[in-house]
Amino acid sequence: MNNPADKGIGKLWRLIWQALASTRLAVGLLAALGLLTLAGTLLPQLPIAVEESARATWLALAQQKYGSLYAPLRFLGLFELYHSPGFAALLVALFVNTALCTINRLRALGRMMRKQRLVALGSLITHVAVITLLTSLAILRSEPGRLLALLSALALVLGVAPSLFSTTRPDQTLNTQPTPRNTQYALPTAPYLSLVTRHSSLIPWLSTTFSLTLIIALALRGMAARRWPLGTPFEFTLAFAASVVLAYSLLSGAAQTSLPGIVAIIFTVLLVLHALFLQPETARAIQSLPSVMRGLWFALHTLFTALAYGALTLAGDMALCVMMLSTDENRTNGRVQTDGRPSNSIVRFSSVDRAFVDRAMSVGYIALSLGMIAGGIWSAQAWGEPWTWSVKEAWTLIIWLICTFYYHVRQRRGWRGRGAMYVVVLAMVSVLATFFFTPTLLHWERLQRWRIY
């Protein structure tokens, strides 16, 4: 005979397990970590592993800068936010949540494989990769830690890659109910857009030409300098620009319209103009680099980061266009009408364009993760610390958390479609803030070192 107390304990245990393994908790933890990391970039953080005299000097400068606000900020631990018990508890909670969620997926792996196949297996592998990545960060100074980080990078690539080749839309799941309204994405064809539409077949060739031109220019610059050609802000800007059009060239087969290519070319031109006319002349000069910036891991770090910036920016631009151009679809005699006018004067954007956004996010997420791992190994070799919580590193983590947040909510009710597009736009804004405004934050704080891009 079953004991009622045992039944009660078992039910309570199941409720606790479900709560700790829920996607809702993961979304909340990712949001909290992102907001706290953002707060840490707005306030200077006390450097780690410093002598007591240097610590006292730093605190004295902070007290002089913040005046009467120093005491409450110090009491709340906001000058050591990344090393506070609360931040550590959030990281541990994210680790536990991911581990329990992975166990749940292992239990249902057979059923999931029969219905969703590679996408389901990719989701499981991605969860395992995040667990190993969080574990490797704690021991990245050692060779086993670096090996574990590389294995987690490989697992992440294998986990996210199926979404690049899946024919299922990112907002289409097995349990999705048909929506009462069909949504159409439409853009009135002004004369210049009509011209672009008629010559849309030239867009992939034009984007490929742009990317090859910039890549060749960087290669020639590297040969002239006899070093890796992504070592200065000017060079990284050109690599960023090349990555935008390169990402479109690689993903153009998933685009139903020429809009992603137009967006990629426009943004690439703006980045090149910024590099040529807004950056100082000294930044454009060919210069030698310190020895710490000549290793393999530094090269991989800058390469993957540039690719991630390009793919995430392209995804965000496309998501913004999709949201701005969305209208409700009304059908009359089989023909789409917008504002009561026939659809023969509009260019339509369907869920295929949202699939393009999802694939661009996948490329960006993979490249960013690889860039972070390579950067951690490079930093450990160069300075003895794999992660120093500088402003640049913190903002990179914010971007990664937003991408992870996107993969948790893109199929949830209330987030599918337009809600997920907002997250993609937020990822793009974070990339641009990291690239353009980090030097301003560093100048404002005056107490943190920074990297080259």
N, C-alpha and C positions, 0 to 999 in steps of 0.2 A: 504494500500500500504506500502510495506516494505521500511524503510529508508535505503539508501545506507550506511550512516554513521554507523547505527546499525549493518549492515552486516559486515562492515569492523572491527568494534570493536569485534564482535563475532568471526570472523575468527582469529583476533589477539589473542584473549583469548584462542582459541583452540590450536593455535600454541605454546603459552606460556605453557599451560597445558601439551601438548604432550612433550615439551622439558624438563619440570621439572619432568615428570613421566617416562622418557625414561630409558631403561636399559643401554643405552650408558652412560648417566649421572651417573647412579649408579656405573658402572664400573670405570669411571673416579674418582669419589669421593672416592671409596674404595682404588684405587691405590694411590691417593694423601694422604689419611690418613695413609696408610701403609708406604709411603716414609717419611712423616713427623715424624711418630712415630719412624721409624728407625733412623732418624737424631737425635731425642731426646735421643736415647740410646748411641749415639756416643759422645755426648756432655753432661757434667754434668748439671742437671737441679736444679734450685734453689728450695729448699724444701718449701712446702706450709705451711701456718699458723705458721710462725716463728716470733720471736720478732725482732724489728728493729736492735738491736745490733747484734743478730745472723745473720741477713741478711747482715749487713755490713761486718761482719767477713767472711762470705761465699764469698761475692763479692771480698773482698781483696785477698782471697786465689785464686780465679779464675783469677784475674788480674795478680797475681804473676806467675801463671802457664802458661797463654797464652800470656803474654807480649803485643806486639804491636797488636796482633789479638783481644785483649780483647775489645777494643773500637768498632770495626765494629760488632763483635758478640753480644755485649750488645745492640748496636743500632738496630740490626735486631731482637732483642728479642729471640735469640736462646738459652739463658739460662732459659727462661720461655716459652718454645715452646708450652707445653701442655695447658698453660693458656693464650695463645695469642688470640687476636680477630680472626685471620685467622683460627686457629685450631677450635675454637668454631663455626665459620661460616660454616666450612666443616661439622661438626657434625649436625648442624641445617639443612643444605642442604640435608644431607643424611636422616634425619628424614622426611623432607618434601617430598623428592623423594619417600621414602618407603611408606608414607601415600597416596600420589597421585597414585602410582602404585597399591596399595591395593584397592583404590576406583575403578580404572579401571578394576581390576580383579573382583570386586563385580558386576560390570555392566555386565560382560560377563560370570558370574559364571554358568548360566544355559547352555549356549552353550558349555562351557568348560567341564562341568560335563557330558554332553551327549557323548563327544568324548574321554576325558581322565580320567574321574571319579576320583579315589582317588588321583592320582598324581596331578591333577589340584587343588583339594581341599587342598591337602598338601601344595602346593605352596602358596595358599592364607593364610593358617594358619601360615606358616613360616613368611610371611610378617607381619602379625599381631603380631607374637611373637617378631620380631625384633623391632617393634614400642614400644611395652610394655617394652622390655628389655632396650632400650635407655631411656625411661621415668623413669624406676625404678632406674637406676644408679644415677639419680639426687637426689633421695630421699631415698637412701638405708639405711641411718642412722635411719630412723623411721620404726616402725612396718608395716605401710601400704606399704612403699617402699619395705620391705623384702617380704611381701605377694605378691606384684605385680611382683617382681623378680621371685618368685617361680611359679607363674601362667604363666609368660612368658617362664620359663624353660619347664613347662608342654606343653605349646602350641608349643614350638620348637620341642619337642620330637614327638608330634602328627603330626607336619607339615613335618618333614624330614622322619619319619618312613615309609610312603608309598613307598618311593624310595628303601627301603630295600627289599620290597616284589614285586616290579613291575617287570613284564616280559619284559617291554620295555627297550631297550638299552639306555644308557645315551646320545648317539649321534644320536638317532632316534627320530624325532619329526613328527608331523602330516604334516608339510609343507616341510619336507626334500626331496630334489630331488635326484634321484639315481645318484651316482657318476660314471663317465665313466670308472674308474679303480677300480678293487677290490683289497683290500689290505690284504695281508696274513702275519702272524707273524710266522717266522720259525727259528729254531735253529738246526744246524747240530748236529747229535747225536754222539759226541765223546764217547769212550768206557765208561768213568765214567758216562756220562749222560744217556747212554743206560742202564747202571746198575740201575740208579735211576728210569728210566722210567719203567723198568720191575717190580720194587718193589714200584711203586707209591702208591699202596694201603696202604703201611705202613706209609706214610707221615702223614696223619691225626692222626693215633694212636701215632706216635712219638711226634708230636706237643702237643697232649693232655697230654702225659706223662711229657713232659718238663714243661708245664704250671702248672700241678698239683704238680709236685715236688717243683717248686719255690713257689707256693702258700702255700704248707704245711710248707716249710722252713720258710717263713715269719710268718706264724701263730705260729709256735713253738718259733720263736724269740720274737714275741709279748707276748706270755705267759710267757716266761722267764723274759722279761723286765716289764711285767704287764702294758702294754700300747699299743696304736695303733702302729702296726709295720711298718709304713711308715713315721717315724719321722726324719730320717737321710738321707744324700745323698746316703750312701751305700744301705740302705733299699729301697729307691726310685728307684735306679738303678735296683735292683732285680725285683721290681714291674713293671718297664718299660719293662724289658726282658720278664717277664711272660705275660704282656699284648700283646706283639707282637704275640706270639704263641697262646694266648687265642683268639685274634681277628681272626686269621686264623682258629682255631678250630670252632668258631661260624659261620664263613662265608665259610667254605670249600665246602658246598653244592653248592655255586655259582661259584666255580672254575672248569673250564673244564680240566685243566692240573694240574700237581703236582708242577709247578713252584712257586706259592705263598707259599706253604708249605716249599719248599726248602729254599726260601729266608727268611722266618720267622725263621726257625731253625738256619740258618747261623747267622743271625743278633742277635738272642737270645744268641747264644754261644759267640759271640763277646762282647755283653754287660756283660755277666757273667764273662768273662775273664777280662774285664776292671774293674769290681767291685772287683774281687779277687786279682788282681795283680798290678793294676795301682793306685787304691785309697789307701791313707795312712792307716796304720794299726790302727790308732786311730779311723778312720771312721768306721772300721769294728767291733769295740768293742761295746758291748751292753751298752747303756748309758741312763740315765734318761733325760726327756725333761722338758722344762719350763711348767708352768701350762697353759699358753695360747695355747699350742699345744696338749691339752688333751680333747678338746671339740668335739662335734659331727660334727660341720661345718668344722673343720680342717681335720677330718678323711674323710669326703665326698669330700673335696677339693682335697686332695692328691690322693684319690682313682680314682675320675673321670679324673683328670689330667693324671695319669699314663695310664688309659685306652685310653685316647685320644692320647697320645704320641705313644702308641703301634699301634693303628689302622691307624693313619696318616703315621707312618713310614712304615708300611706294604703296604699301598696304594702307597706311593712314590717309594718304592723299586720295586713294581710290575709295576708301570707306567714306570720307568726307563728301566726295562727289556723289556717291550712291545715296547718302542721306539727304543732301541738298536737292537732288533731282527726283526724289520719290514723290509719286502721286498715286491716288487711288485709280484703279483701272475699272472702267465701265465699258461693257461690251454691247454694241448695238449691231444686230445682223452680222455677228461674227467679226466686227471690226472694232478695234480699240479706239475710244474717244477720250480726250482730255479737255476739260473745260468746255464740253459740248462741241468740240471740233474734231473732225476725222483724224485718224492717226497717221495719215500718209505724210504728215509734215513733222514727225518726231522721230528721234533715234531712241530706241527702247533699251533699257538695261534690266536684265533679268537676274535670277538667282545664280546664273553662271558667273556673273561679276562678283557676287559674294563669295563664290568658290575661289575665284582668283585672289581675293583678299585673304582668304584662309590659307591658301598655299604660300602667298608672300609672307604671311605671319609665321608659317612653319619654317621657311628658309631663314627668316630673321631670328627666330627662337633658337634654331640649331646653331647658327653662326655665332650668336651672342653667347651661348653657353660655352662653345668651344673657345671663343675669345677670352672669356672670364677664366677658364681653366688654364689656358696658355699664359694669360697675364699673371695668374697666381703663381705658377711655376717660375716665370721670369722674375717676378718680384722677390720670391724666396731666394733665388740664386743671386740677385743683384743686391738686395738690402737685408736679407735674412728674415723677412716677414712676408708671407704670402698675401696678406690683406692688411692694409694699414688704415682703412676707413677714411681715406682722403675724400674730398668732395667728389672728385671724378669717379672713384670707386663706388661711393654711396649712390650716386646717380645711375651708374651702370646697374647696380643691384635693383634700384627702383624700376628700371626698364624691364629687367628680367622678371621681377615680381608681377608687373603688369601683364607681361606675356603669359606667365603661368596662370594668372587670374583669368585671362581670356580663355585659355583652354579648359578652365573649370566651369565657366559660365556660358559658353557659346551654345550649348545644347540644353540649358536649363530654361524652364518655362518663365517667361517674363524677360529673358535676356536674348532669346533667339532673334535674329534679324537686326533690328535697329539698335537694341541694347548692346549687342556684341560689337556693332560698328562704333559705338561711342568708346568702348574700351580700346579698339584699334586706333582711333584718333588720339586717345590719351597716350598710347604707346608712342605714336609719332611725335606728339608734343613733347614728351619726355626726352626723346632722342634729340630733337632740335634744341631743347633747353640744355641738355648735357653738352651739345656741341658748341652752341653760341654763347650761353650765359654762364657756364662754369668759370671762365676767367674772371667774370664780374664778381661772382660769389667768393672766389679765392682772394681777390683784391679787397673785398669787403671784410672777410674774416682775418686776413693777414697772418694767420697762424698755422696754415696747413700747406704742405708741399703738394705739387700736382704733377701729372704726367704730360706727355707732349701733345695730346689731341683733345 
